[in-house]
Amino acid sequence: MTLATSSCSAPCAPGKPQLSLTARLSLHLAAWRQRRQLAALDARALEDIGVTRAQADAEARGGFWKAPDHWRR
């Protein structure tokens, strides 16, 4: 049995596989990179994607451990 298919130590949702440590780290690193890139966007780029500077700054301040919920499905 691998970490990716091991049973959960905490209560898990039925039918929801547990991610391996490597997969979790990859997701968190990707979130960290994307937040850095978001913080570096100028006003025109933010307007193009429909995000205000305040929203971008708030998201960029999120820690690398806070992966978006849809990544954990």
Stockholm file with secondary structure:
# STOCKHOLM 1.0

chainA/1-73         MTLATSSCSAPCAPGKPQLSLTARLSLHLAAWRQRRQLAALDARALEDIGVTRAQADAEARGGFWKAPDHWRR
#=GR chainA/1-73 SS CCTTTSCCSSCCCTTCCCCCHHHHHHHHHHHHHHHHHHHHCCHHHHHHHTCCHHHHHHHHTSCTTCCCGGGGC
#=GC SS_cons        CCTTTSCCSSCCCTTCCCCCHHHHHHHHHHHHHHHHHHHHCCHHHHHHHTCCHHHHHHHHTSCTTCCCGGGGC
//
